[in-house]
Amino acid sequence: MQVNVIFFGVLSDVVGKNMLTIQDTGNMTDLKSKLITNYPNLKDYTYRMAVNQQMVEDNYLLFDNDSVAVMPPFAGG
């Protein structure tokens, strides 16, 4: 199973790319752990994650080819 991870804002600078594919991850907690392992500087940032354009929590289950957006805080008006 694979998920596509898209980084926005300063987080794409931290990771060094806008998008990557992660293999063998079952839920958001597992995905976050893999991201922190590969990109340790992410732990210094606050961010939210959405799967297929819906904000989700850590225990959310992932499925093959899900799109995960990793977004820094933002303000609207």
C-alpha positions in Angstrom: 0.0 0.0 0.0 1.2 3.5 -0.7 0.0 7.0 0.1 0.9 10.2 -1.7 2.0 13.0 0.7 1.8 16.6 -0.4 3.6 19.3 1.6 2.5 23.0 1.7 4.3 26.2 2.7 7.4 26.1 4.8 7.0 22.3 5.2 7.9 21.7 1.6 11.2 23.6 2.4 11.8 21.5 5.5 11.3 18.2 3.5 13.0 19.5 0.4 10.2 18.5 -2.0 6.5 19.2 -2.5 5.4 15.6 -2.8 6.5 12.1 -2.0 5.1 8.6 -1.8 5.3 6.6 1.4 5.0 2.8 1.4 3.4 0.4 4.0 1.7 2.8 6.3 -1.7 1.9 8.0 -2.8 5.1 9.8 -1.9 8.7 10.4 0.2 7.9 13.6 2.3 5.5 11.6 2.7 8.0 8.7 3.7 10.8 11.1 6.3 8.5 12.7 7.8 7.7 9.3 7.9 11.3 8.3 9.7 12.4 11.5 12.1 9.5 11.1 13.0 10.6 7.5 12.7 14.3 8.1 13.5 15.0 11.8 13.2 18.8 11.5 9.4 18.3 11.0 9.0 17.8 14.8 9.9 21.5 15.2 6.9 22.6 13.3 3.1 22.7 13.9 1.0 21.3 11.1 -2.3 19.6 10.4 -3.0 16.8 8.0 -5.9 16.1 5.7 -6.7 12.9 3.8 -8.5 13.3 0.5 -9.3 16.9 1.4 -10.7 16.1 4.8 -9.0 17.1 8.1 -8.3 13.9 10.1 -6.9 12.9 13.5 -4.0 10.5 14.3 -6.0 7.3 14.5 -7.4 7.7 11.0 -6.9 4.7 8.8 -5.2 5.1 5.4 -5.9 3.2 2.2 -4.0 2.6 -1.0 -3.4 5.7 -3.0 -4.9 8.1 -0.4 -3.6 11.7 -0.8 -2.4 13.2 2.4 -1.8 17.0 2.7 0.6 18.3 5.3 -0.2 21.9 6.0 1.3 24.6 8.3 -1.1 26.8 10.3 -2.9 29.4 8.2 -5.2 32.3 8.8 -8.2 33.3 6.7 -10.3 36.3 6.5 
